[in-house]
Amino acid sequence: MESMYGEELEMVRETARAFLRRRVEPRLSELENGTDERFWHDAAEAGLLGVAIPEDEGGAGADPLALCVISEELGRSPAGATLGSCLNADMCTMFLIANGADAQKQAWFPGIVSGDVIQCMALTEAESGSDAASIRTTAKRDGDHYVINGAKTFISNGFKSHLMYVLAKTDTSKRGRGMSMFLVPADSPQITRRLIPTMGFPAGDTSEIFFDDVRVPVENRLGEEGEGMKMFLPVIALDRLQICARSLGAAEAAFRMTLEHTRNRKIFDQRLVDFQNTQFVLADMETDISLGRALMRDAISKFRAGTLSDADSSILKIFMPEMEFRVLDKCVQLWGGAGWMDEMTISRMFTAARVQRIYAGATELQKALLARRYMNADLEII
Ligand SMILES: Cc1cc2nc3c(=O)[nH]c(=O)nc-3n(C[C@H](O)[C@H](O)[C@H](O)COP(=O)(O)OP(=O)(O)OC[C@H]3O[C@@H](n4cnc5c(N)ncnc54)[C@H](O)[C@@H]3O)c2cc1C
């Protein structure tokens, strides 16, 4: 089948696949305790960090869709459920590429590419997840500094990151338009962090971060005051795409593993695959995955053409993680008790699939975004 990404990105896929197989999968039990320097340096050596940084600024200058290909491979690999979203934090680099001042880029790009600077995006707070514009963290100007106060939660790479992209209100009277983005070095005084135990993604480093009168120089503001949300919007489409690519990779891999399992497993003197129920369940899964692949292909081509609408990306974010979850749920059922054992890849993948429906805009939020348009009588939907 012709690649939806093209030849150049298929080479990125080969690199990501080789990195996961050779450098990560053999040391999965070590990574259960979190990523380490070796992991980040290996990822850097493979060229998987800061992939979209232009060549003349020290990066590989890859098409940003490389992030989707890497994410798809994370979904496909048995390592994905352990690593979680740690590599996907390269999405943060897109903010710096698009909005960074020269000095900011020069300060951070080399470390991002070398794996010495781990990044995290700190937007979500305990009282504001889906309703991101209601954040309470503030950044108050004090001479040539901003003073940040507040707490962020559920932040991927939060505990180990060196560079935090922090969204804070510079104008508390406004919602999205009162938000600004700051590059905050994690070793700034008055930052504390807490690792949160999670259902999955043991190396995802999901954390709370507390800012207690944290002073950052004005030069650390990314873009203009009040433009935090505006900077977010162009990146959201790519972020949704990469999460959906992960769903596709995971669903395809789980289907293959499960088909193989049903061919090998014998019960009641026949193979599991010989039962018609099994065949129908497999056929349902294959149909679901094929639909997902077609939707993904359409979205990638629209993204390239600059015609991917907000509605298109909401539809994709609704369908793909829900499809992944349906498939994984059916797979676990066909694996029987083994499918529920935490040491089994299929069990890990099932748990990993659960979160895909929640972060980066939960399914219900996407439905609400789509539905906003239904009240407009002039809207041509289909
Ligand atoms: C593993 C993991 C990693 C994460 N990484 C990051 C990160 O790196 N940086 C970061 O900033 N955040 C991160 N998040 C946070 C994530 O983006 C939020 O969890 C997500 O936005 C949902 O917000 P919430 O958890 O506050 O749920 P809530 O906003 O409380 O929503 C709860 C539920 O309400 C429903 N709902 C939502 N909107 C609507 C609606 N409009 N109508 C009806 N029902 C609705 C949905 O079912 C939703 O799941 C991460 C979360 C997880 C679990």
The ligand as a Gaussian input file, in Angstrom:
#p B3LYP/6-31G(d) Opt

LIG

0 1
 C       -1.073000      10.620000      30.853000
 C       -1.447000      12.071000      30.728000
 C       -0.510000      12.970000      30.246000
 C       -0.823000      14.324000      30.160000
 N        0.144000      15.207000      29.727000
 C       -0.104000      16.525000      29.787000
 C        0.943000      17.476000      29.490000
 O        2.064000      17.109000      29.142000
 N        0.660000      18.790000      29.613000
 C       -0.574000      19.244000      29.990000
 O       -0.750000      20.456000      30.083000
 N       -1.589000      18.377000      30.267000
 C       -1.377000      17.042000      30.198000
 N       -2.377000      16.144000      30.489000
 C       -3.671000      16.641000      30.903000
 C       -4.769000      16.416000      29.877000
 O       -4.616000      17.275000      28.793000
 C       -6.109000      16.592000      30.604000
 O       -6.247000      15.471000      31.463000
 C       -7.281000      16.706000      29.655000
 O       -7.239000      17.942000      29.004000
 C       -8.625000      16.591000      30.382000
 O       -8.696000      17.490000      31.433000
 P       -9.086000      16.990000      32.899000
 O       -8.242000      15.810000      33.215000
 O       -9.025000      18.148000      33.830000
 O      -10.560000      16.496000      32.777000
 P      -11.880000      17.408000      32.829000
 O      -11.654000      18.676000      32.085000
 O      -12.331000      17.478000      34.240000
 O      -12.872000      16.525000      31.997000
 C      -13.399000      15.307000      32.547000
 C      -14.278000      14.665000      31.515000
 O      -15.345000      15.520000      31.209000
 C      -15.816000      15.241000      29.909000
 N      -15.891000      16.493000      29.133000
 C      -14.888000      17.326000      28.807000
 N      -15.332000      18.363000      28.094000
 C      -16.655000      18.184000      27.952000
 C      -17.693000      18.906000      27.297000
 N      -17.428000      20.056000      26.665000
 N      -18.958000      18.421000      27.359000
 C      -19.228000      17.282000      28.030000
 N      -18.296000      16.548000      28.650000
 C      -17.029000      16.986000      28.621000
 C      -14.820000      14.244000      29.289000
 O      -15.338000      12.936000      29.416000
 C      -13.619000      14.395000      30.166000
 O      -12.796000      13.249000      30.163000
 C       -2.104000      14.778000      30.542000
 C       -3.056000      13.860000      31.008000
 C       -2.735000      12.540000      31.105000
 C       -3.786000      11.607000      31.652000

